[in-house]
Amino acid sequence: MPGTTARIDKWLWAARIYKTRSIAADACKNGRITINGTNVKPSHVIKEGEVVSVRKPPVTYSFRVLKTIEQRVGAKLLPEIYENVTDPKQLELLEMSRISGFVDRARGTGRPTKKERRQIDAFVEPMTFGFDDEDWDD
């Protein structure tokens, strides 16, 4: 019967967990996708009720398959496709990495990117040092 099983790479793409199917397939090949603790190939067939773990550093997300699909659906339909059963500790880890900011760069490996520079400027405002715009209009 159609709709009772689906390839894991197609499902990950259709459920909008990965942007493209090839990225989803690469994640499977590189051991980032597990079902019940075992790594799976892109051609692995999933069934409804299985829990798929997706490792996107620094967090490992877990999704319970509610519906197996191979055609991409709109974002509003995602609650019908999967249930997010990610461990709250993992979500807390994600929030901590967002707050801390510069996670990916090792110390002293170069200048900040344009995006990081804007974040630094937004964090350190001129008012922090007691400067006021009127002081610079001399």
Residue pairs with C-beta under 8 A, 6 or more apart in sequence:
3 67
3 68
3 69
4 47
4 48
4 68
5 45
5 46
5 47
5 68
6 14
6 45
6 46
6 68
6 69
6 70
7 42
7 43
7 44
7 45
7 46
7 70
8 24
8 28
8 33
8 35
8 40
8 41
8 42
8 43
8 44
8 45
8 46
8 52
9 21
9 24
9 25
9 28
9 42
9 43
10 21
10 24
10 70
11 46
11 52
11 65
11 68
11 69
11 70
12 18
12 21
12 24
12 27
12 28
12 33
12 52
12 54
13 19
13 20
13 21
13 23
13 24
13 72
14 69
14 70
14 71
14 72
14 73
14 81
15 63
15 69
15 73
15 78
15 81
15 82
16 72
16 73
16 75
16 78
17 24
17 54
17 61
17 63
18 24
18 27
24 33
24 42
25 42
27 33
27 54
28 39
28 40
28 41
28 42
28 44
29 41
29 42
31 39
32 54
32 55
32 56
33 39
33 40
33 52
33 53
33 54
33 55
34 40
34 52
34 53
34 55
35 44
35 46
35 50
35 51
35 52
35 53
36 50
36 51
46 52
46 65
46 68
47 65
47 68
48 65
48 66
48 67
48 68
49 64
49 65
50 64
50 65
51 62
51 63
51 64
51 65
51 85
52 62
52 63
52 64
52 65
52 82
53 60
53 61
53 62
54 60
54 61
54 62
54 63
55 61
58 93
58 94
58 97
58 103
59 86
59 90
59 91
59 93
59 94
59 97
60 86
60 87
60 90
61 84
61 86
61 90
62 84
62 85
62 86
62 87
63 82
63 83
63 84
63 85
63 86
64 82
64 83
64 85
65 81
65 82
66 80
66 81
66 82
66 83
67 80
67 81
67 82
69 81
73 81
97 103
101 116
101 119
102 112
102 116
112 120
126 132
126 133
